[in-house]
Amino acid sequence: MRLAFSLTLIMLLSFSSFSQESIDLLTISGRYGVPRPYLSQYSGNATETGILVNLKVPIPLNETKTTLWYNNLTYTQATINNDEIMPGSLANPISIHGFILQTGFMKRFDNGTGFQLLLAPRFMTDFNNVNSKNWQLGGIALYEKRYSEKLLLRFGLLYNQELFGPLLTPLVDIDWRISDRWSIAGLMPIYVKVNYHASENLILGFSHFGLTTTYRLGNPAYVDDYIERTSVDLSLFIRQRIAGNIHLEGRFGHTLNRKYAQYEEDQKLGLRFIIFDFGDDRIQKNADFKDGIIASIRLVYNLPIE
């Protein structure tokens, strides 16, 4: 047990070669969206709930710890409940699960540059009639440049073969310690946090999160249909150290352009580039509901690596 802990600690400390002052090793989160009305003939409200679990494990591949095999596994679950009676061809309630893996090489050179090449497969499902169609292939490539002790940037591209077709997203990964109090960190446009370090144990700030995901459905009534989930979550947060490296983080905010759109399997688009769709003639089967207030609470194990 002691050996396993020591090896894990060495792997995590080696992540300091790739800049961050700490790493959120394990995150467990619950999410709640206040009930909101449908944008249709339905008179009831839709209520969104969800779970997120994230684990990061970087493994050094050389003695200088400038080459890592990086692993990042995320599990997400989302449910939309309501009191409506809908046609049998529609998923109701909606309950979807995603397993997203990022795994691959991270390399840093003596001149302050580096790169990341990661495979990013996804397994997206409602756990009905599971087969190979639930898998999606993807990848991430990033070029790293350190501009100062306080600023590191990475530039690159995310590709994922969504169920609607290919998705390409240019990426900017920022790690910027503006001052002793202020910092910005994130992988834009997917997520970013603006942090105000009020004290050693308390951080306040603003969070942005937006990621497109698609999930194959397996219910016999609509087998091989898929759900496209989109939402941009804008939140204020407060993060408090509660014991040792364990932190409790609360978020409160609002969704923007939230959708759980159901499409038949053959409803495709030519390409999505960031938020721009090319060749999108799809016909959505279900009804959207209004954006609304969201709240989440996160339990985080954060490892300092200064």
Secondary structure as a PSIPRED ss2 file (coil, helix, strand):
# PSIPRED VFORMAT (PSIPRED V4.0)

   1 M C   1.000  0.000  0.000
   2 R H   0.000  1.000  0.000
   3 L H   0.000  1.000  0.000
   4 A H   0.000  1.000  0.000
   5 F H   0.000  1.000  0.000
   6 S H   0.000  1.000  0.000
   7 L H   0.000  1.000  0.000
   8 T H   0.000  1.000  0.000
   9 L H   0.000  1.000  0.000
  10 I H   0.000  1.000  0.000
  11 M H   0.000  1.000  0.000
  12 L H   0.000  1.000  0.000
  13 L H   0.000  1.000  0.000
  14 S H   0.000  1.000  0.000
  15 F H   0.000  1.000  0.000
  16 S H   0.000  1.000  0.000
  17 S H   0.000  1.000  0.000
  18 F H   0.000  1.000  0.000
  19 S C   1.000  0.000  0.000
  20 Q C   1.000  0.000  0.000
  21 E C   1.000  0.000  0.000
  22 S E   0.000  0.000  1.000
  23 I E   0.000  0.000  1.000
  24 D E   0.000  0.000  1.000
  25 L E   0.000  0.000  1.000
  26 L E   0.000  0.000  1.000
  27 T E   0.000  0.000  1.000
  28 I E   0.000  0.000  1.000
  29 S E   0.000  0.000  1.000
  30 G E   0.000  0.000  1.000
  31 R E   0.000  0.000  1.000
  32 Y E   0.000  0.000  1.000
  33 G E   0.000  0.000  1.000
  34 V E   0.000  0.000  1.000
  35 P E   0.000  0.000  1.000
  36 R E   0.000  0.000  1.000
  37 P E   0.000  0.000  1.000
  38 Y E   0.000  0.000  1.000
  39 L C   1.000  0.000  0.000
  40 S C   1.000  0.000  0.000
  41 Q C   1.000  0.000  0.000
  42 Y C   1.000  0.000  0.000
  43 S C   1.000  0.000  0.000
  44 G C   1.000  0.000  0.000
  45 N E   0.000  0.000  1.000
  46 A E   0.000  0.000  1.000
  47 T E   0.000  0.000  1.000
  48 E E   0.000  0.000  1.000
  49 T E   0.000  0.000  1.000
  50 G E   0.000  0.000  1.000
  51 I E   0.000  0.000  1.000
  52 L E   0.000  0.000  1.000
  53 V E   0.000  0.000  1.000
  54 N E   0.000  0.000  1.000
  55 L E   0.000  0.000  1.000
  56 K E   0.000  0.000  1.000
  57 V E   0.000  0.000  1.000
  58 P E   0.000  0.000  1.000
  59 I E   0.000  0.000  1.000
  60 P E   0.000  0.000  1.000
  61 L C   1.000  0.000  0.000
  62 N C   1.000  0.000  0.000
  63 E C   1.000  0.000  0.000
  64 T C   1.000  0.000  0.000
  65 K C   1.000  0.000  0.000
  66 T C   1.000  0.000  0.000
  67 T E   0.000  0.000  1.000
  68 L E   0.000  0.000  1.000
  69 W E   0.000  0.000  1.000
  70 Y E   0.000  0.000  1.000
  71 N E   0.000  0.000  1.000
  72 N E   0.000  0.000  1.000
  73 L E   0.000  0.000  1.000
  74 T E   0.000  0.000  1.000
  75 Y E   0.000  0.000  1.000
  76 T E   0.000  0.000  1.000
  77 Q E   0.000  0.000  1.000
  78 A E   0.000  0.000  1.000
  79 T E   0.000  0.000  1.000
  80 I E   0.000  0.000  1.000
  81 N E   0.000  0.000  1.000
  82 N C   1.000  0.000  0.000
  83 D C   1.000  0.000  0.000
  84 E C   1.000  0.000  0.000
  85 I C   1.000  0.000  0.000
  86 M C   1.000  0.000  0.000
  87 P C   1.000  0.000  0.000
  88 G C   1.000  0.000  0.000
  89 S C   1.000  0.000  0.000
  90 L C   1.000  0.000  0.000
  91 A C   1.000  0.000  0.000
  92 N C   1.000  0.000  0.000
  93 P C   1.000  0.000  0.000
  94 I E   0.000  0.000  1.000
  95 S E   0.000  0.000  1.000
  96 I E   0.000  0.000  1.000
  97 H E   0.000  0.000  1.000
  98 G E   0.000  0.000  1.000
  99 F E   0.000  0.000  1.000
 100 I E   0.000  0.000  1.000
 101 L E   0.000  0.000  1.000
 102 Q E   0.000  0.000  1.000
 103 T E   0.000  0.000  1.000
 104 G E   0.000  0.000  1.000
 105 F E   0.000  0.000  1.000
 106 M E   0.000  0.000  1.000
 107 K E   0.000  0.000  1.000
 108 R E   0.000  0.000  1.000
 109 F C   1.000  0.000  0.000
 110 D C   1.000  0.000  0.000
 111 N C   1.000  0.000  0.000
 112 G C   1.000  0.000  0.000
 113 T E   0.000  0.000  1.000
 114 G E   0.000  0.000  1.000
 115 F E   0.000  0.000  1.000
 116 Q E   0.000  0.000  1.000
 117 L E   0.000  0.000  1.000
 118 L E   0.000  0.000  1.000
 119 L E   0.000  0.000  1.000
 120 A C   1.000  0.000  0.000
 121 P C   1.000  0.000  0.000
 122 R E   0.000  0.000  1.000
 123 F E   0.000  0.000  1.000
 124 M E   0.000  0.000  1.000
 125 T E   0.000  0.000  1.000
 126 D C   1.000  0.000  0.000
 127 F C   1.000  0.000  0.000
 128 N C   1.000  0.000  0.000
 129 N C   1.000  0.000  0.000
 130 V C   1.000  0.000  0.000
 131 N C   1.000  0.000  0.000
 132 S H   0.000  1.000  0.000
 133 K H   0.000  1.000  0.000
 134 N H   0.000  1.000  0.000
 135 W E   0.000  0.000  1.000
 136 Q E   0.000  0.000  1.000
 137 L C   1.000  0.000  0.000
 138 G E   0.000  0.000  1.000
 139 G E   0.000  0.000  1.000
 140 I E   0.000  0.000  1.000
 141 A E   0.000  0.000  1.000
 142 L E   0.000  0.000  1.000
 143 Y E   0.000  0.000  1.000
 144 E E   0.000  0.000  1.000
 145 K E   0.000  0.000  1.000
 146 R E   0.000  0.000  1.000
 147 Y C   1.000  0.000  0.000
 148 S C   1.000  0.000  0.000
 149 E C   1.000  0.000  0.000
 150 K C   1.000  0.000  0.000
 151 L E   0.000  0.000  1.000
 152 L E   0.000  0.000  1.000
 153 L E   0.000  0.000  1.000
 154 R E   0.000  0.000  1.000
 155 F E   0.000  0.000  1.000
 156 G E   0.000  0.000  1.000
 157 L E   0.000  0.000  1.000
 158 L E   0.000  0.000  1.000
 159 Y E   0.000  0.000  1.000
 160 N E   0.000  0.000  1.000
 161 Q E   0.000  0.000  1.000
 162 E E   0.000  0.000  1.000
 163 L C   1.000  0.000  0.000
 164 F C   1.000  0.000  0.000
 165 G E   0.000  0.000  1.000
 166 P E   0.000  0.000  1.000
 167 L E   0.000  0.000  1.000
 168 L E   0.000  0.000  1.000
 169 T E   0.000  0.000  1.000
 170 P E   0.000  0.000  1.000
 171 L E   0.000  0.000  1.000
 172 V E   0.000  0.000  1.000
 173 D E   0.000  0.000  1.000
 174 I E   0.000  0.000  1.000
 175 D E   0.000  0.000  1.000
 176 W E   0.000  0.000  1.000
 177 R E   0.000  0.000  1.000
 178 I C   1.000  0.000  0.000
 179 S C   1.000  0.000  0.000
 180 D C   1.000  0.000  0.000
 181 R C   1.000  0.000  0.000
 182 W E   0.000  0.000  1.000
 183 S E   0.000  0.000  1.000
 184 I E   0.000  0.000  1.000
 185 A E   0.000  0.000  1.000
 186 G E   0.000  0.000  1.000
 187 L E   0.000  0.000  1.000
 188 M E   0.000  0.000  1.000
 189 P C   1.000  0.000  0.000
 190 I C   1.000  0.000  0.000
 191 Y E   0.000  0.000  1.000
 192 V E   0.000  0.000  1.000
 193 K E   0.000  0.000  1.000
 194 V E   0.000  0.000  1.000
 195 N E   0.000  0.000  1.000
 196 Y E   0.000  0.000  1.000
 197 H E   0.000  0.000  1.000
 198 A C   1.000  0.000  0.000
 199 S C   1.000  0.000  0.000
 200 E C   1.000  0.000  0.000
 201 N C   1.000  0.000  0.000
 202 L E   0.000  0.000  1.000
 203 I E   0.000  0.000  1.000
 204 L E   0.000  0.000  1.000
 205 G E   0.000  0.000  1.000
 206 F E   0.000  0.000  1.000
 207 S E   0.000  0.000  1.000
 208 H E   0.000  0.000  1.000
 209 F E   0.000  0.000  1.000
 210 G E   0.000  0.000  1.000
 211 L C   1.000  0.000  0.000
 212 T C   1.000  0.000  0.000
 213 T E   0.000  0.000  1.000
 214 T E   0.000  0.000  1.000
 215 Y E   0.000  0.000  1.000
 216 R E   0.000  0.000  1.000
 217 L C   1.000  0.000  0.000
 218 G C   1.000  0.000  0.000
 219 N C   1.000  0.000  0.000
 220 P H   0.000  1.000  0.000
 221 A H   0.000  1.000  0.000
 222 Y H   0.000  1.000  0.000
 223 V C   1.000  0.000  0.000
 224 D C   1.000  0.000  0.000
 225 D C   1.000  0.000  0.000
 226 Y E   0.000  0.000  1.000
 227 I E   0.000  0.000  1.000
 228 E E   0.000  0.000  1.000
 229 R E   0.000  0.000  1.000
 230 T E   0.000  0.000  1.000
 231 S E   0.000  0.000  1.000
 232 V E   0.000  0.000  1.000
 233 D E   0.000  0.000  1.000
 234 L E   0.000  0.000  1.000
 235 S E   0.000  0.000  1.000
 236 L E   0.000  0.000  1.000
 237 F E   0.000  0.000  1.000
 238 I E   0.000  0.000  1.000
 239 R E   0.000  0.000  1.000
 240 Q E   0.000  0.000  1.000
 241 R E   0.000  0.000  1.000
 242 I E   0.000  0.000  1.000
 243 A E   0.000  0.000  1.000
 244 G C   1.000  0.000  0.000
 245 N C   1.000  0.000  0.000
 246 I E   0.000  0.000  1.000
 247 H E   0.000  0.000  1.000
 248 L E   0.000  0.000  1.000
 249 E E   0.000  0.000  1.000
 250 G E   0.000  0.000  1.000
 251 R E   0.000  0.000  1.000
 252 F E   0.000  0.000  1.000
 253 G E   0.000  0.000  1.000
 254 H E   0.000  0.000  1.000
 255 T E   0.000  0.000  1.000
 256 L E   0.000  0.000  1.000
 257 N E   0.000  0.000  1.000
 258 R E   0.000  0.000  1.000
 259 K E   0.000  0.000  1.000
 260 Y E   0.000  0.000  1.000
 261 A E   0.000  0.000  1.000
 262 Q E   0.000  0.000  1.000
 263 Y E   0.000  0.000  1.000
 264 E C   1.000  0.000  0.000
 265 E C   1.000  0.000  0.000
 266 D C   1.000  0.000  0.000
 267 Q C   1.000  0.000  0.000
 268 K C   1.000  0.000  0.000
 269 L C   1.000  0.000  0.000
 270 G C   1.000  0.000  0.000
 271 L E   0.000  0.000  1.000
 272 R E   0.000  0.000  1.000
 273 F E   0.000  0.000  1.000
 274 I C   1.000  0.000  0.000
 275 I C   1.000  0.000  0.000
 276 F E   0.000  0.000  1.000
 277 D E   0.000  0.000  1.000
 278 F E   0.000  0.000  1.000
 279 G C   1.000  0.000  0.000
 280 D C   1.000  0.000  0.000
 281 D C   1.000  0.000  0.000
 282 R C   1.000  0.000  0.000
 283 I C   1.000  0.000  0.000
 284 Q C   1.000  0.000  0.000
 285 K C   1.000  0.000  0.000
 286 N C   1.000  0.000  0.000
 287 A C   1.000  0.000  0.000
 288 D C   1.000  0.000  0.000
 289 F E   0.000  0.000  1.000
 290 K C   1.000  0.000  0.000
 291 D C   1.000  0.000  0.000
 292 G C   1.000  0.000  0.000
 293 I E   0.000  0.000  1.000
 294 I E   0.000  0.000  1.000
 295 A E   0.000  0.000  1.000
 296 S E   0.000  0.000  1.000
 297 I E   0.000  0.000  1.000
 298 R E   0.000  0.000  1.000
 299 L E   0.000  0.000  1.000
 300 V E   0.000  0.000  1.000
 301 Y E   0.000  0.000  1.000
 302 N E   0.000  0.000  1.000
 303 L E   0.000  0.000  1.000
 304 P E   0.000  0.000  1.000
 305 I C   1.000  0.000  0.000
 306 E C   1.000  0.000  0.000
